[in-house]
Amino acid sequence: RRKKGGSIDPQGYDAGKKVTGRKRHILVDTLGLILGVVVHAGNVQDRDGAAALLRRTRRLFPFIEVIYADGGYQGPKMAARVARTGTWRLEIVKRSDAPRFEVLPKRWIVERTFAWLSRCRRLARDFERHVRTVVAFIRLAMIRLMLRRLTATRSD
């Protein structure tokens, strides 16, 4: 008998990353604020999750021209999906070959947003049974972050 309880929405196993659970795909602006989010089982390829994210986000933000993505989203299939969803351009930001850590422009923006989200206790682990609940908590965490920034007192 399982102690954890059943998951209503499926969780999958990603053999490349060796993790069980769900994947989160987010589209952010240059400040790291979320424009769109998609959550799915871990066994779904990154390109498939990105295609769903792009379809949903395109209608809300038709003025976006360039999308930066990491190496997991490269290839002709992804380029064809991006071309089908709109007139935007996909630019892949590749890892550097340096043996030490190096901050790459554009690539750290999404990672920083994930770090902000993981500060919320509910999003630090995969606790939720429904994908729609995960998406709701991601949106609530971003709303909370934006409200804190708006209400921050500035001393001049």
C-alpha positions as CSV (number, residue, x, y, z in Angstrom):
1,R,0.0,0.0,0.0
2,R,1.3,3.5,-0.9
3,K,1.8,5.9,1.9
4,K,1.8,9.0,-0.3
5,G,-1.6,8.7,-1.9
6,G,-2.4,8.4,-5.5
7,S,-1.8,11.1,-8.0
8,I,-4.9,11.9,-10.1
9,D,-3.0,13.6,-12.9
10,P,-0.2,11.5,-14.2
11,Q,3.4,11.8,-13.1
12,G,6.1,10.4,-15.4
13,Y,9.7,9.4,-15.3
14,D,12.3,11.4,-17.2
15,A,15.1,9.0,-18.0
16,G,17.5,11.7,-19.0
17,K,17.2,13.6,-15.8
18,K,16.4,10.5,-13.7
19,V,13.5,12.1,-11.9
20,T,9.9,11.1,-11.4
21,G,7.3,13.8,-11.3
22,R,6.2,16.7,-13.4
23,K,7.9,19.2,-15.6
24,R,7.2,22.9,-15.6
25,H,7.6,25.1,-18.7
26,I,7.4,28.8,-18.3
27,L,7.7,31.8,-20.6
28,V,9.0,34.9,-18.9
29,D,9.7,38.4,-19.9
30,T,13.2,40.1,-19.6
31,L,12.5,40.8,-15.9
32,G,11.7,37.2,-15.1
33,L,7.9,37.7,-14.7
34,I,5.8,34.8,-15.9
35,L,3.8,35.3,-19.1
36,G,2.8,31.6,-19.5
37,V,3.1,28.3,-17.7
38,V,2.4,24.7,-18.6
39,V,2.9,21.7,-16.3
40,H,2.8,18.1,-17.5
41,A,4.0,14.6,-16.7
42,G,7.8,14.1,-16.6
43,N,7.9,11.6,-19.4
44,V,6.7,14.2,-22.0
45,Q,9.5,15.6,-24.1
46,D,10.5,19.3,-23.5
47,R,9.6,20.1,-27.1
48,D,6.1,18.9,-26.7
49,G,5.6,20.9,-23.5
50,A,7.0,24.0,-25.2
51,A,4.6,23.6,-28.1
52,A,1.6,23.7,-25.7
53,L,3.1,26.7,-23.9
54,L,3.7,28.6,-27.1
55,R,0.1,27.9,-28.4
56,R,-1.4,29.3,-25.2
57,T,0.9,32.3,-24.9
58,R,0.7,33.4,-28.5
59,R,-2.9,34.5,-28.2
60,L,-2.2,36.6,-25.0
61,F,1.0,38.2,-26.2
62,P,1.1,38.6,-30.0
63,F,3.7,41.4,-29.8
64,I,6.6,39.1,-28.7
65,E,9.2,38.8,-31.4
66,V,12.1,36.7,-30.0
67,I,12.1,33.7,-27.7
68,Y,15.3,32.6,-26.0
69,A,15.5,28.9,-25.1
70,D,18.1,26.4,-23.9
71,G,19.6,23.5,-25.8
72,G,16.7,21.1,-24.9
73,Y,14.5,23.0,-27.3
74,Q,16.7,23.0,-30.4
75,G,16.2,21.0,-33.6
76,P,14.1,21.1,-36.7
77,K,10.9,19.8,-35.0
78,M,10.9,22.6,-32.5
79,A,11.7,25.2,-35.2
80,A,8.7,23.9,-37.2
81,R,6.4,24.1,-34.1
82,V,7.5,27.7,-33.4
83,A,6.9,28.6,-37.0
84,R,3.3,27.1,-36.8
85,T,2.5,29.1,-33.7
86,G,3.4,32.5,-34.9
87,T,5.9,34.9,-36.4
88,W,8.3,34.9,-33.5
89,R,11.9,33.8,-33.8
90,L,13.5,31.1,-31.6
91,E,17.1,31.6,-30.5
92,I,18.9,28.8,-28.7
93,V,21.3,29.9,-25.9
94,K,23.9,27.2,-25.7
95,R,26.0,26.3,-22.7
96,S,29.6,27.5,-22.7
97,D,32.4,25.1,-23.0
98,A,34.2,26.7,-20.1
99,P,35.2,24.2,-17.4
100,R,33.9,26.5,-14.6
101,F,30.6,28.1,-14.0
102,E,29.8,31.1,-16.2
103,V,26.7,33.2,-16.3
104,L,25.2,33.3,-19.8
105,P,23.1,36.3,-20.8
106,K,19.4,35.4,-21.3
107,R,19.7,31.9,-20.0
108,W,19.7,32.7,-16.3
109,I,16.5,34.7,-16.4
110,V,14.3,31.6,-16.4
111,E,16.4,29.8,-13.9
112,R,16.2,32.8,-11.6
113,T,12.4,32.7,-11.9
114,F,12.3,29.0,-11.0
115,A,14.5,29.9,-7.9
116,W,12.0,32.6,-6.9
117,L,9.1,30.1,-7.3
118,S,10.9,27.4,-5.3
119,R,11.0,29.7,-2.3
120,C,7.3,29.1,-1.9
121,R,6.9,26.0,0.3
122,R,4.1,24.6,-1.8
123,L,6.2,24.7,-5.0
124,A,9.4,23.4,-3.5
125,R,8.3,19.8,-4.0
126,D,5.7,18.1,-6.2
127,F,2.9,17.9,-3.5
128,E,-0.1,18.5,-5.6
129,R,-2.3,15.8,-7.1
130,H,-3.7,17.9,-9.9
131,V,-1.8,19.8,-12.6
132,R,-4.3,22.7,-12.5
133,T,-3.5,23.2,-8.8
134,V,0.2,23.4,-9.6
135,V,-0.4,26.0,-12.3
136,A,-2.6,28.0,-9.9
137,F,0.0,28.0,-7.2
138,I,2.7,29.1,-9.7
139,R,0.5,32.0,-10.7
140,L,-0.2,32.9,-7.1
141,A,3.5,32.8,-6.2
142,M,4.2,35.2,-9.1
143,I,1.4,37.5,-8.0
144,R,2.8,37.5,-4.5
145,L,6.2,38.4,-5.8
146,M,4.9,41.2,-8.0
147,L,2.8,42.6,-5.2
148,R,5.8,42.7,-2.9
149,R,7.8,44.6,-5.5
150,L,5.0,47.1,-6.1
151,T,4.5,47.8,-2.4
152,A,8.1,47.9,-1.5
153,T,8.9,51.3,0.1
154,R,11.7,53.2,-1.6
155,S,13.8,55.6,0.5
156,D,15.1,58.5,-1.6
